[in-house]
């Protein structure tokens, strides 16, 4: 799988949805794990890999699908 295919995959979409649910504050706002501010626009809610996703590691779930590697 390429990185472009990965970012369109069901596994990535599911992970982002789970992370959004885990990062909701007591007011129901999704909080950015990087800047710790509420995400107010849908397109701002993008998961970023801390260890850059590359063609060499995209098929390694410990990097590509590791919640601790997504900010």
C-alpha positions in Angstrom: 0.0 0.0 0.0 1.2 3.5 -0.8 0.8 6.5 1.6 -1.8 7.9 -0.7 -3.8 4.7 -0.5 -3.3 4.5 3.3 -4.8 8.0 3.9 -7.9 6.9 2.0 -8.2 3.5 3.8 -11.0 2.4 6.1 -8.3 1.6 8.8 -7.1 5.3 8.8 -10.7 6.7 8.8 -11.6 4.4 11.7 -8.5 5.4 13.7 -9.2 9.1 13.2 -12.8 8.7 14.4 -11.6 6.8 17.5 -9.0 9.5 18.3 -11.7 12.2 17.9 -13.9 10.4 20.4 -11.0 10.0 22.8 -10.0 13.7 22.6 -13.3 15.2 23.4 -13.3 17.5 26.5 -16.1 17.9 29.0 -17.8 20.5 26.8 -18.0 18.1 23.8 -15.2 19.8 21.8 -12.5 17.8 20.1 -9.1 19.1 21.5 -6.0 19.2 19.3 -3.3 17.0 20.9 -0.6 19.3 19.5 -1.8 22.8 20.6 -4.4 21.7 23.1 -7.1 24.1 21.7 -10.5 23.1 20.5 -10.8 22.1 16.9 -13.6 24.4 15.6 -13.5 23.6 11.8 -13.9 20.1 10.5 -11.0 20.4 8.1 -8.7 21.3 11.0 -9.2 17.9 12.4 -6.4 16.0 10.6 -4.2 13.4 12.2 -0.5 14.0 11.8 2.1 11.3 12.2 4.8 12.2 14.7 7.1 9.7 13.0 6.6 10.7 9.3 4.8 8.2 7.3 6.8 7.0 4.3 6.5 4.5 1.5 9.0 2.3 3.5 7.0 2.3 6.8 3.4 2.7 5.7 2.7 -1.0 6.0 4.0 -1.1 9.6 1.0 -0.7 11.8 3.2 0.2 14.8 3.9 3.4 12.9 0.9 4.0 10.6 -1.9 3.0 12.9 -0.3 3.6 16.3 -2.5 6.1 18.2 0.5 7.3 20.2 2.1 8.3 16.9 -0.8 10.5 15.8 -1.1 14.2 17.0 
